[in-house]
Amino acid sequence: MMLFILIPILVLYSFVPFFDFIIIFSNRSFLETINVTFLAGLISTFFIAILGIPLGYLMARTDFPGKNFVQGLIDLPLVVPDTVAGLIIFLTFYSQGILGAPLSRAGINFVNTLYGIVVAMMFVGAPFMINTSKSGFLSVDPKLEKVSLSLGASKISTFFNVTLPLSLDSIVNGLVMTWAKGVSSFGSIIVIAYFPMVAPTYIYNQFLLFGTDASAIAAGAFLLITLIIFAISRFITTKMMRWLRK
């Protein structure tokens, strides 16, 4: 399995001349693209966390009519093609869309703006945050919450002092995966915002304009940056979870 993952990555870097690979990190357009990509990913992950974690808790701890339908809606962005997701977002948020029209009158435009990139990332990334949060909350024994309540703690206090810390590992993993899905999205973003470019769009544009070698250089640089960020985030997460368990 590791060879299946590793070999294509090594093949990619075999196409990248070392000097050109170093030069791209001084390319202004590439650096601006990386900045837009990661900024939009962080913003979308922030809003998904605020909205998605409570929904994950609701799905884990309550039963209500239509719950299976709600779960189906949550999972829907996982199964629709990225281009379909992009079209849905475009029709909703363009200047004549049901949400885009009133926001456009307020001066907030989504087509070819950072706002459009963020909402596209939110749509495709939301299931990761909601489902991992749900799994984390389900892993917490309800008896522990009942003990906390029986000792006089409020429901809010029980949530923040018992439920949330015990499910934090899953939630942090959900944050990382949500961000990763956002920054790697292509079809869902390109329909509503070709510009400003995100990394996948930039790599695709390099392929169309200059061919395989140019796109391989950009892809290799983006892959390296992402790998470093993943390694740092996993390191911090591991240290944080060890500290919390103590």
N, C-alpha and C positions, 0 to 999 in steps of 0.2 A: 504494500500500500504506500509506504514511504517512497519507494522508487518510482511509483506511478505519479506521485506528486513532484518529486525532485527532478526527474529526468527532463520534463518539459521546461522547468525553470532554468536548468543548466543549458538546455538548447537555446533558450531565449538569450542568455548572456553570451553564448558563442557567437551571436550575430552582432554583438555590441563591441566595437573597437574601444579600447580602454580610454584613449585620449578623448574621443567624442563623448564617451560616457561622463568623463570629468567636466568637459566643456558645458554640457547641458545644465549643470547646476549653477552656471553663471548666466544662463539664458533668461532674460527678463520675462518673456511671455510664458515660459514654462513655470517659473517661480510664482507668477501671478495666478496661473491656473491652479497650482498646488494650494496657494493661499485661499482661493475661492472655494476649492473642493473641500478642504478641511474645515474652513469657517462654516460653510453651509452644513457640513456634516455635524459639527458641534451644536449649531443652533437647532437643527432638526431633532437631534438626539435629546437636547434639553427639553423641548416642548413635548416630545413623545414620552419622556420620563414623567413629566408633570401630569399628563393625561393618561398614560398607559399603565403606570403602576397602580393607581386606584382602580382602574378597570380590571387589571389582573387580580387584585384582591377581591373585588366583587365577584369575579368568575370563580375564584377558588373557594370562597366562604359562603356564598348565598345560592339559593335555588329560586328561580323565578320563571314565569311563563315565557316561552320563546328563547330560553337560554341557548339551546342548540342552534337556533337561527343566528343569534348574536355571535356564537363561536364560529359559525360558518362565515359571517361577514368579516370577522377578525382574520380568518385564514385566507380569505379571498385574494388579497394582494400577493400571496405566496404562489398562487396557481395561475393567475392571469399573466400573459406575456408582458414584458416590460413596455413594449410599444403601446399595448392596450391601456396599461396603467397611465402612460404619458398622455394618451388621447383623452382619457377620463379627466385627468387633472387639467388639461388644456381647456376642454369644454366647460369645466366648472369655474376656472379662474381667469379665462381671457376676458377682454374688456366688455363683452356682452354676456358673459356667463352668469349663473345665478348668484355666485359669490363674488366673481370678478367685477361685475358691473357696479354694485354699491361701493366696493373698495376702490375701484378705479376713480369714481367720483370724489372719493376722499383723498385721492392722490397716490394710492398704493397700486402699482401695476405689477403684473406677474409675468407677462410675456417678455422673454429676454432680460430678466432681472434676477438678482439674488433671491428675491421672494419666491419666484417660480421654482428655482432650484430647491429651495428649502421645502416647499409643500410637496414637490415630487418625491424628495427623499423621505419625508414624513409618511407618505402614503405607502411606499414599498417597505419602509423600515418598521412601521408600527407593530406588525405581527410578532416580530422578534422580541420586542420589549414586553408586550402584553403576555405572550405565551411563556417566556422565561420567568417573568414575575409570578404568573399563575403557578407554575411548577414550584417555584421557591416557597410560595405561601402554602401550597398543598403539602410540602415536606415538613412543615411545622406542625407538631402534634397539637390539636385543639385543646387538649387537656392542660397544656402549659398556659394557654390563654385563660382558661377557666380558673386556674389556680391564681393567676394574677388578679382577675376580676374579684375572686372570692376574698382576696387580701385587701380589697378596697381600692384598687387601681381603676381608673376610668378606662373606657374603651380606647380612647385616643392614647392614653399613657401606655396601655397594654400593647397597642400597635407599635409605638415607637421604641418601647423598651424590651419587648419580647419578640413580637412577630417579625418586625423589620430586621433587627440584627441577625436573627436565625435564618432569614431568607436572603441576606445581603449578598451572599456568594452568587446566587442565581441572578439577582438583579444586576450586579456589576457585569456579569457575563452577558446579560441582555443588553446593557448599555454599549459594551464593546461590539457585539454583533450588530446592533442597530446602527452604530456609527459606520461599521465596516460595510454594511449593505448600502448605506447612503452614499459613501464616497466611491463605491464601485458601480453605482447605477449608471446606465447609459441610455437605454431606450425610453425609460420613464422621464428623463430629463431633457433629452434632445428635442422632443416634440414641443415642449413649452419654452425651453431656453437653450438655443444653440450658442448664444452669447449671453453673459460671459461664460467662457468655456470651463468645464470641469475636466478633470484628468482623463476620464474615458473618452470624452468628446475630443479633447486635444490629441490623444493618441490616434483616434480614428481619422481626424483631420490630417495628421502627419502621414498616415498611411495613404490617404487619397491624393495628397499633394506631392509627396516625396518618396513613397514606396515603403517596402518592408524594413529596410535598414533604419530609416529615420524613426519609424513608429516603434521599432524594437528598442532604440536608444531611450525614447521617452517612456516606454513601458517598463524597461529595466530600472530606470531611475525611480519611477513611481512605485514599483514593486519593492525596491530597497527601502525607500522612505516608509512605506506602509509596514514592512517587516520590522523596522526599528521601532516604530510606534507601538506595534503589537507586542514586541518583546518588553518594552518599557512598561506598558499598561499591565501586562501579565505579571511582571515582577512586582509592581506596586500593589496590584490586587492580592497577590500571594502574601506579601508582607502585611498588608492591612488585615487580611482574614486571620493570619496567625496572631496578630495583636489583639483582635477582637475576641478570639477564642480564649486568650489568656485572661 
